């Protein structure tokens, strides 16, 4: 069995359901490429593929962590029900998936 290793990502660039599997592209900021606003651009790093039930379990775990981050004051909830929280410190804008 391969040794476990860590993969760093600044975020998820795209999530799609294809062939009955959820596919999430992990992206990271690159120091050498810039976007039209001279901000570091995001580049694909690795893809995570899992069945829908695994994705739902992961999503539930992430929701629980978001609640802990809000409670700790590290992020602030956005106005409106079901809206994603706002990070306490400014973060680079993530690319928008055409699927959402």
N, C-alpha and C positions, 0 to 999 in steps of 0.2 A: 504494500500500500504506500502511496506517495505521502510524503510529509505534508502536513497542513501548512499553508502559507497565507500571509495577509496580502490583500489587494487594497490600495488606497484609491479612492474616487472622491471627486468634489461633488458628485451628484449622479443622478440618473438622467441620461439624455433622451431616452425614448423607451416606452413600454408598449409592447404589442402582444396580442394573442394570435398565435400562428400555429397551425397544425395541432391544436388542442393544448399547446404549451404557452406559458407566459415567458416572454423574452425581454429582459431588461438590459439596456446598454449602459454600462458604467462609463463616465467621462471624467476627465481631469483637465485642469487649466494647464496650458502650455505657455512657457515663457518666451518661446521664439516666434509664435504666430499671434497676430493681433487682429481684432475685428475692425469694423469701420469706425468705431469710437475709440480706437487705440487701446482697447482692453484685451487682456489675454483671452484667446479663444479656447474653447473646450474641444478636446479630441477624444475619440473612442479609446478605451483602455481594455475592457473585457466585457463579456456578455454572461449574464446569469440566466439560466433556463430552468424553469420548474413547472410542475403541474399546477393547475388552478387551486387545488386544495392547499398545497404548500405555499402558494402566493398569499392566499387568504389568511393562513396562520401567521405568515410574516407580516402582513399588513396589520393584523391585530396586535402583534408585538410592537410594531412601530407606533401604533396609536397609543398604546400604554406608555411608551417612552416619551411621546410628545406630551402627554398629561404630566409626567414627572418633570419634564423640562419647563413647562408652564408653571407648575407648582414651585419649582426652584427659582423662578424668575429669569431663567436663561433665554426664554422666548416669550413673546406676548401673543395672546390669541387675537386673531383678526375679528373685526366686526362681522356679524352674520353667522348663522348656524352652518356648521360643516366646512367653514373656510379654513384654509391652512394657516398655521401660526406664522408670525413674523419673527425672524431672528433678531435678537437683541443688538447684535452688531451687523453692520451692512455686509451683505454677501453679493458676489457677482451674480447677475441675472443668468438663470439657466436657460438653455435653448428650449423652445416650446415644441412639443411633439405634435405633428399634424393629426394624430389620432385622438386628441382630446380637445 
